[in-house]
């Protein structure tokens, strides 16, 4: 019986051991992610063959197969913080906007009002080494000019230039204010460290295979009992062309499957209804 395949799989990642993602603990066998917006799902198998050769013409006499490899690649149209954390091996840190707040950067081009002050959109952090405040002269197009060090911001987020000795700081002058502030919104932060790598998961995929005989679509199920994510990623952030997609590559490792046996790389079941 023959089939045609023109269907992307819906894929589920399940834990092989207890793990913590974004502060949530997942026990063994729990689904961690559902991929239901995939653009492609590709299963690739390969093996190396070496040969004993000899005789006139050095013909191949015997072959040995080895280094069998199964790679499962999925390309997602969308990504979440959780899926990117799994892809990159990153820590997922949550800030609730109250007790713990995320630090965010902001740059504003502002014009001095009649009081020779500017008002920033956010309350900026002051006197913090990791989150400095900078003020520059500018023109209306936002080019960086001379750095200003004589502003007063005791009424944060208002910066007062009345006492300034800089001759260009008059009503209508433009300045750039570069600063950091604490977000009051809930934020999820991805932290990638040098020792952050993708983990091991059980992979399940479900799609449809079309039977040649009658054109019936039959459910097909792919299982990789133990797979490791390759910690490779690429974001294409461009204003034109097709939107960026997100690729996950997984290497299959041999595992023992109850009722099937040992050294199982993947299973493929097709329902014949």
C-alpha positions in Angstrom: 0.0 0.0 0.0 1.3 3.4 -1.0 0.8 6.9 0.5 1.3 10.5 -0.4 2.4 13.1 2.2 1.3 16.7 1.9 0.6 17.6 5.5 2.6 19.2 8.3 2.6 17.5 11.7 1.3 18.8 15.0 4.1 18.1 17.4 4.2 17.7 21.2 7.3 17.9 23.4 7.1 15.8 26.6 9.6 15.7 29.5 11.9 12.7 30.1 12.8 13.9 33.6 11.4 16.5 36.0 12.4 20.0 34.8 11.6 23.6 35.6 10.7 26.1 32.9 9.8 29.7 33.8 9.3 28.8 37.4 6.9 26.0 36.6 7.8 22.4 37.5 7.0 19.7 35.0 7.0 16.0 36.1 8.0 13.1 33.9 5.9 12.6 30.8 4.1 16.0 31.0 3.6 17.9 27.8 5.8 21.0 27.8 5.0 22.5 24.4 2.4 22.0 21.6 3.5 23.1 18.1 0.4 23.6 16.2 1.5 26.4 13.8 4.3 24.6 12.0 5.2 25.4 8.4 7.3 22.2 7.9 8.2 19.1 9.8 11.0 17.0 8.2 12.4 13.6 9.3 15.8 12.8 7.9 17.7 9.5 8.2 21.3 8.8 7.3 24.1 6.3 7.8 27.7 5.9 6.8 28.9 2.9 4.9 32.5 1.8 4.6 33.7 -0.8 2.2 36.4 -3.4 1.8 37.8 -3.0 -1.7 40.2 -5.1 -3.6 41.1 -6.9 -6.8 41.5 -5.4 -10.2 39.7 -2.0 -10.2 39.5 -2.0 -6.4 35.9 -3.1 -6.5 33.7 -2.9 -3.4 33.6 -6.4 -1.8 31.8 -6.0 1.5 30.1 -3.1 3.2 29.6 -2.1 6.8 26.9 0.3 7.9 27.2 2.5 11.0 26.8 6.0 12.4 23.0 5.9 11.9 21.5 9.3 12.5 17.9 10.4 12.6 17.2 14.2 12.6 13.8 15.7 13.1 13.4 19.3 12.0 10.4 21.5 12.6 9.9 25.0 11.3 7.4 27.1 13.3 5.6 30.2 12.0 5.3 31.6 15.6 7.4 31.4 18.7 6.7 31.9 22.4 9.0 32.7 25.3 8.7 29.1 26.5 9.5 27.6 23.1 12.5 29.8 22.7 13.7 29.0 26.2 13.6 25.3 25.2 15.2 25.9 21.9 18.1 28.0 23.3 18.4 26.3 26.7 17.8 29.8 28.2 16.5 30.5 31.7 13.0 32.0 31.7 12.7 34.6 34.4 9.4 36.2 35.2 8.9 39.7 36.6 5.5 40.5 38.0 5.7 44.2 37.8 5.3 44.8 41.5 7.9 43.2 43.9 10.3 42.3 41.1 10.5 44.7 38.1 12.3 44.4 34.8 14.7 47.1 33.8 14.0 48.5 30.3 15.8 51.0 28.1 14.3 54.1 26.5 15.5 56.9 24.3 13.5 60.0 23.8 13.9 63.1 21.6 12.4 66.0 23.7 12.0 69.8 23.2 12.5 72.3 26.1 9.2 73.9 27.1 8.7 77.4 28.3 10.1 76.5 31.7 13.2 75.1 30.0 12.3 71.6 31.2 11.5 68.3 29.5 9.3 65.6 30.9 10.3 62.0 30.2 7.6 59.3 29.6 8.9 57.1 32.4 10.5 57.6 35.8 14.1 57.0 35.0 16.6 55.2 37.3 19.2 57.4 38.9 22.7 56.8 40.1 22.8 53.1 39.1 26.1 51.9 37.5 24.4 49.3 35.3 21.5 51.7 34.3 23.0 55.1 33.6 21.3 58.3 32.4 22.7 60.3 29.5 21.5 63.6 28.0 22.7 65.1 24.7 22.1 68.2 22.7 20.3 67.3 19.4 18.5 68.6 16.4 15.0 67.9 15.4 16.0 64.7 13.5 17.5 63.0 16.6 21.2 63.2 15.9 23.4 63.0 18.9 25.3 66.2 19.8 27.3 67.4 22.8 26.8 65.6 26.1 25.0 67.6 28.8 26.0 67.2 32.4 24.3 70.1 34.0 20.6 69.1 34.2 18.7 68.8 37.4 16.2 66.0 37.8 15.1 66.2 41.4 11.5 66.1 40.2 12.0 62.9 38.2 10.8 62.3 35.5 11.1 66.1 34.9 14.6 67.4 33.9 15.1 71.1 34.7 17.7 73.1 32.7 17.0 76.5 34.2 20.2 76.6 36.1 22.2 75.3 33.1 25.1 77.3 31.8 25.0 75.8 28.4 24.2 78.5 25.8 22.2 76.2 23.6 19.7 75.1 26.3 16.9 77.6 25.6 13.2 77.2 25.0 12.6 75.1 21.9 16.0 73.4 22.0 16.1 69.6 21.4 17.7 67.1 23.7 18.1 63.3 23.6 17.5 61.6 27.0 18.8 58.0 27.1 17.8 56.2 30.3 16.5 53.0 31.9 13.3 52.6 33.9 11.5 49.9 35.8 8.6 48.4 34.0 5.3 48.0 35.9 4.1 45.3 33.5 4.6 41.6 33.7 7.7 40.7 31.8 9.3 37.4 30.9 13.0 37.6 30.4 15.1 35.0 28.6 18.6 34.7 30.0 21.1 32.8 27.8 24.3 31.8 29.6 27.5 30.1 28.3 26.4 26.8 29.8 22.8 27.1 28.5 22.0 24.3 26.0 18.9 22.5 24.7 17.6 19.5 26.7 16.2 16.0 26.0 12.5 15.4 25.3 10.1 12.8 24.0 8.7 14.0 20.6 5.3 13.0 19.3 4.0 14.1 15.9 0.6 13.6 14.3 -0.4 14.2 10.7 -2.3 12.6 7.8 -1.1 10.3 5.1 -3.2 10.0 1.9 -3.8 6.5 0.7 -3.2 6.0 -3.1 -6.0 3.4 -3.4 -8.9 5.6 -2.5 -7.6 9.0 -1.5 -8.5 8.4 2.2 -6.5 10.5 4.7 -5.2 8.1 7.4 -3.9 9.3 10.8 -0.1 8.8 11.1 1.8 9.1 14.3 5.6 9.7 14.7 7.3 9.1 18.0 10.9 9.8 18.9 11.3 8.4 22.4 14.5 10.4 23.2 15.6 13.4 21.3 18.0 16.3 22.0 17.5 19.8 20.7 20.4 21.3 18.9 21.1 24.7 20.5 21.1 26.6 17.2 18.8 29.5 16.4 18.5 32.4 14.0 16.1 35.4 14.0 15.7 37.3 10.8 14.4 40.7 11.8 13.7 42.5 8.5 11.0 45.0 7.5 10.2 43.4 4.2 9.9 40.0 2.6 8.4 36.9 4.4 8.2 36.9 8.2 10.8 35.1 10.2 10.3 31.5 11.0 11.9 29.5 13.8 13.6 26.2 13.2 14.1 23.4 15.8 16.5 20.6 15.0 16.4 17.4 17.1 18.8 14.5 17.1 17.2 11.1 17.9 19.0 9.0 20.6 18.4 5.2 21.1 15.9 4.4 23.9 14.1 1.5 25.3 10.4 1.4 24.5 8.0 -0.9 26.4 6.6 -3.6 24.1 8.9 -2.6 21.2 12.5 -3.2 22.4 15.8 -1.5 22.9 17.8 0.9 20.7 14.7 2.5 19.3 15.3 5.7 17.4 11.8 6.4 16.2 8.4 4.8 15.6 5.9 5.5 12.8 2.4 4.2 13.1 -0.2 4.6 10.3 -3.8 3.7 11.0 -5.4 1.6 8.3 -9.1 2.5 8.5 
